[in-house]
Amino acid sequence: MSAQQPMVLVIEDEPAQREVLAYNLQAEGYGVTHAETGDEALIAVEEAQPDVIILDWMLPGVSGIEVCRRLKARNDTRAIPVIMLTARAEEADRVRGLETGADDYVVKPYSVIELMARVRTQLRRTRPATVGERLEFEDIALDAETHRVTRSGAPVKLGPTEFRLLSTFMEKPGRVWSREQLLDRVWGRDIYVDTRTVDVHIGRLRKALCVHGGEDPVRTVRGAGYALG
């Protein structure tokens, strides 16, 4: 799994549907994990939070609507976008799904092209750098498509790791990231490196951002990690 690759959790108990979704999501460049039941889904989110969840309403055991309700009731998972898949086309069901906290609602049978567009829409809101959006924070601008960074108009030269660190910070200014969270997001969940490696690259990022002057925008939060602003 490559670092910065958006991760989509597919919660679907029908193998054929799972395979179609996984194939198309991977073709879009996303990492994919899956769960077949509501209980498995809740465990999967606990182990590694995805960037988007595609959730089937009808699941064995804990229903999809209950999975959505539980995730949206928790502070640490509330912001994960949930796209609900269902054969229920009635307006009352659609309203119930949205009122439970689903961010989008797609009725089966659905267009795969449309579903992929809806995934991109949710990522544009939560992980804008991964879909090529331009990010700005104070006097810093990051163009994810051209991989260029400027500060007060002057170009900032960053290595690939520092660029990924900065884009992670700029997607959620003010959020405090622990070293472990940065390792997962920037290096990848399957890569095992020392947490002190994060400190080294934070130092390089700070140096690059301040090369033309200006205050250090990266804040160290003692005992917690780092934040932008």
JOVEN-V516349 format. One record per residue. SS is DSSP state (2 for helix, 1 for strand, 0 for the rest). OMEGA is omega as a letter, one per 40 degrees, with the letter a starting at -180 (* if undefined). D_LAST is the distance of its C-alpha to the last C-alpha in whole Angstrom. Layout:
BEGIN
SS/OMEGA/D_LAST ; SS/OMEGA/D_LAST
END
This chain:
BEGIN
0/a/29 ; 0/i/27 ; 0/i/23 ; 0/i/21 ; 0/i/24 ; 0/a/24 ; 1/i/26 ; 1/i/29 ; 1/i/31 ; 1/i/34 ; 1/a/36 ; 0/a/39 ; 0/i/43 ; 0/a/45 ; 2/a/45 ; 2/i/46 ; 2/i/43 ; 2/a/40 ; 2/i/42 ; 2/i/42 ; 2/a/38 ; 2/a/37 ; 2/a/39 ; 2/i/37 ; 2/i/34 ; 2/i/34 ; 2/i/36 ; 0/i/32 ; 0/a/30 ; 0/i/29 ; 1/a/30 ; 1/i/32 ; 1/a/33 ; 1/i/35 ; 1/a/37 ; 0/a/40 ; 1/i/40 ; 2/i/38 ; 2/i/38 ; 2/a/37 ; 2/a/34 ; 2/i/33 ; 2/a/33 ; 2/i/31 ; 2/i/28 ; 2/a/28 ; 2/a/28 ; 0/a/26 ; 0/i/24 ; 0/i/25 ; 0/i/23 ; 1/i/26 ; 1/i/29 ; 1/a/32 ; 1/i/35 ; 1/a/38 ; 0/a/40 ; 0/i/43 ; 0/i/42 ; 1/a/45 ; 0/i/44 ; 0/a/40 ; 0/i/40 ; 2/a/37 ; 2/i/37 ; 2/i/37 ; 2/i/34 ; 2/a/32 ; 2/a/32 ; 2/a/31 ; 2/a/28 ; 2/i/27 ; 2/a/28 ; 0/a/26 ; 0/a/22 ; 0/a/21 ; 0/a/23 ; 0/a/23 ; 0/i/21 ; 0/a/23 ; 1/i/25 ; 1/i/29 ; 1/a/31 ; 1/i/35 ; 1/a/38 ; 1/i/41 ; 0/a/45 ; 0/a/45 ; 0/a/45 ; 0/a/46 ; 2/a/43 ; 2/i/43 ; 2/i/42 ; 2/i/39 ; 2/a/38 ; 2/i/38 ; 2/a/36 ; 2/i/34 ; 2/i/34 ; 0/i/33 ; 0/i/30 ; 0/a/31 ; 0/i/28 ; 1/a/31 ; 1/a/35 ; 1/a/37 ; 1/i/41 ; 0/e/43 ; 0/a/45 ; 0/i/42 ; 0/i/41 ; 2/i/39 ; 2/i/38 ; 2/a/37 ; 2/i/35 ; 2/i/33 ; 2/i/32 ; 2/i/31 ; 2/i/29 ; 2/i/27 ; 2/i/26 ; 2/i/25 ; 2/i/23 ; 2/i/22 ; 2/a/20 ; 2/i/18 ; 0/a/18 ; 2/a/18 ; 2/a/18 ; 2/i/21 ; 2/i/23 ; 0/a/23 ; 0/i/20 ; 1/a/18 ; 1/i/14 ; 1/i/12 ; 1/a/9 ; 0/a/9 ; 0/a/12 ; 1/i/11 ; 1/i/14 ; 1/i/15 ; 1/a/19 ; 0/a/20 ; 0/a/24 ; 0/a/24 ; 0/i/22 ; 1/i/20 ; 1/i/17 ; 1/i/17 ; 1/a/14 ; 0/i/16 ; 0/a/19 ; 1/a/20 ; 1/i/20 ; 1/a/18 ; 0/a/20 ; 0/i/19 ; 0/a/21 ; 2/a/22 ; 2/i/20 ; 2/i/17 ; 2/i/17 ; 2/i/17 ; 2/a/14 ; 2/a/12 ; 2/i/14 ; 2/i/13 ; 2/a/9 ; 2/i/9 ; 2/a/12 ; 0/i/10 ; 0/i/6 ; 0/i/5 ; 0/i/9 ; 0/i/10 ; 1/i/12 ; 0/i/15 ; 2/a/17 ; 2/i/20 ; 2/i/18 ; 2/i/16 ; 2/i/20 ; 2/a/21 ; 2/a/19 ; 2/a/19 ; 2/a/22 ; 0/a/24 ; 0/a/26 ; 0/a/29 ; 0/a/28 ; 0/i/28 ; 0/a/26 ; 0/i/25 ; 0/i/22 ; 2/i/22 ; 2/i/22 ; 2/a/18 ; 2/a/17 ; 2/a/19 ; 2/i/18 ; 2/i/14 ; 2/i/16 ; 2/i/17 ; 2/i/14 ; 2/a/12 ; 2/a/16 ; 2/a/16 ; 2/a/13 ; 0/a/14 ; 0/i/18 ; 0/a/18 ; 0/a/16 ; 0/a/13 ; 0/i/10 ; 0/a/9 ; 0/a/6 ; 1/a/6 ; 1/i/6 ; 1/i/10 ; 1/a/11 ; 0/i/15 ; 0/a/17 ; 0/a/15 ; 1/a/13 ; 1/i/9 ; 1/i/6 ; 1/i/4 ; 0/*/0
END
